[in-house]
Amino acid sequence: MSVLARSVGNAFRNKIRTAAVVAVLAVAIGLALSMLVANQAVGAKVQELNASVGTTLTVNPAGGQGFEGGGEPLTAAEAATAAAVPNITSVVGTKALRLRTETTTTDTADAAAGAAQPDAGGPGGQAASVTTSLTAAVDAGTLGNRNNTGSGTGTGTTNGTEPARTFTLPITATGTAAEVDSSGKALDITSGTGLGDYSAASTKALVGTTLAEKNNLKVGSTFTIAGKTYTVAGIFDAGTTFGNNAVYLTLAEAQALAETPGELSSMVVTVNSMENVDSTKTALQAALGASKADVTQGQRNLETAVSSLNSVKGISLVAYIAALATAGLIILLIMVMLVRERRREIGVLKAIGARNRTIGLQFVLEALVLVALGSVVGAAIASFASGGIASALVSSNSSTAAGATGQRGPGGGPGGPFGGATQLLTSVTASASPGVIAAGIAAVFAVAIIGALVPALLTARIRPIEVLRGE
Amino acid sequence: MIEVKDLVRQFKSGDRTIKPVNGVSFELGKGQLASIVGKSGSGKSTLLSLLGALDKPTSGDVVVDGVSLAGLPDGKLTEYRRRDIGFVFQQFNLIPNLSAVDNVMLPMEFADVRKSARAQRAKELLEQVQLDPEKHSRRTNRLSGGEQQRVAIARALANEPKLILADEPTGNLDEQTGEHIIELLSSLSRDHDTTILVVTHDRGLARKADRRFRLHQGQLNEDVTAGR
């Protein structure tokens, strides 16, 4: 019989006690694994949020945003000023255009709005309106007609009292200096390639999936903007219907089309870390001047969300360590008890020639057998409980965070442009992946070995004569 | 084979100093069966512990086959117990949750004997001590006292020790079983050339010994009229 076999046998010497020990260990190990799973899930979410939009600032002309408002346009000089602000890692300028579908109608209202009108755009003339051979992929519907009365391309009649118009939505074309969208997020090109050199004028274009589908465009297809032919280099998926009804050009090309060289509609500024976003925003606003530019942190609520998630992450880490330590302590106490109970047996083993390390190893292996059983049950507990525990942690924390920061909307629901911190927090999904469970169990075994070593070392101090003297 | 030189073991008990072994000297040759008798508390078990390197003497020395135990480190003393000594205890001291065969295999496992050889030899030894083969695989806590003592003797023989130290081997057994054990020890010393030192109250066992010693107040005296 080997040491291992003897250890397994010893672990089951007293079945009722073994069952009780395994049950207690399973609870501690299950809790530790659940906390680890929650910690990993929250950590992954924090990483995801930070990696996506957490560290970007948007700069718009003072008094203007998108196709609304007024003020003076941004220029390359402001971009250079922004780039010089500490902690800013990149500045991407964009130029927005409204593309209107070419029409043959002679309707006077249409004629007024449908032709190329460089001055009919948004703030500072930044959103120049030019014609295109493309047809928008989104129908105007009630909202489009209501919001754009008198400013669209369309067909219909004017009876002098109530215009009956069918509005065709414009297509957004954005000139960009990098392969990112207007929020700074990398474009997801599903087929074809990017535009290559984004700083130079080019007749290549990226087209949204729905727009490409609507106009039967594939990579290599052509279309026109202001009578100039462009080739589809790639098709991207923005993830939204609105976002996919769009075209991306190089910045220089868009500026040329709008006949406003050097002008920018907005800038997307990336800060080197989440912690520096606030201070950098203040510094950037000061550098550009409040009368020249508006600096906004579009994902302001993300900071609250990430902060809350980090808090949950910290709590789960502490709970994980505490549960691990509890498991180690349980093992320590159980093994000390077993060593004391088997002093005579240890003395006999030594009397018949057992080495100290053999006896110590036997007790460590016995502890590991108990831990292995506890881990199996604990992993089962964790696989069922980790989701609930993570949700409980996150929801209790998110309600605190939302309450403290006043992020709720007027209807009592989550506020903010992205649904608020609460929504982001509750979107954390904790699932017990085999890798995390395996890592957790490895840590449990490491702690168990440490816990079992102390009593194992105690066995070395037992002198056979002392326990056999009772003879 | 074994030479004991002026062995002393003393303990402190409050202000008093007790010497259960006080200047004991003797020699035993190979294959001899010796007995030590004495009153309870006369130091018989203490002397046996010193000879088996379970305890260290206050002074004096034990020399086994020319090797002095005095000053040997713990690791070497463990090796000595593993290789040269077989213990038989009054309370048997078997591992209760292991079978008879597993108990006999233990000393061989500690001596790194191959597993297949261990099992084979354990069975042979249990047959030699006349344990019913049906009981070889039975847990020792389910065996009778006589059967447990047979297993304990088989375990003591596992590594073919030079010296078997038996402390009251028949003390917990009925008369008939005790006689079987006495016969067994006697035949072992005769047939296997094993030196056996038995501490006993049993006069029958003492009479079977080649040499008989009496321990009184820490002093050992040999009954020179003894003989098998």
Interface residues (C-beta under 8 A of the other chain):
Chain A: M1 S2 V3 R6 G9 N10 R13 R344 E345 V348 L349 K350 A351 I352 G353 A354 R355 N356 T358 R463 P464 I465 L468 R469 G470 E471
Chain B: S45 S49 G52 L54 D55 G75 T78 E79 R81 R82 R83 F87 F89 Q90 Q91 N93 I95 N97 L98 D102 M105 L106 P107 E109 F110 A111 K115 R155 N159 D167 E168
